[in-house]
Amino acid sequence: MLVLTRKLKQSIMIGEDIEVTVLSNDGKKVRLGIQAPPAVPVHRSEIYDEIQAKRGEGAGGERSEQPELTRARGRRAG
């Protein structure tokens, strides 16, 4: 695992297309903004785990089709 330190409004790049920006930090919670292409799904890990579990529930152990996912339109932090 790569561990980085960032200050408010600083960001990191993942590849050429994904930017993660620190929007706020109140000492207990950190708000991150994630700018990614629409084709890249972005989920909290617990939601991702639920999606993966639902995919595995297909008949006969087959993977079911990907569930319909909605993606919030991201706004770049200024």
Beta strands, then each sheet from edge to edge (+ up, - down):
strand 1: 11-14
strand 2: 18-25
strand 3: 30-35
sheet 1: 1+ 2- 3+
end
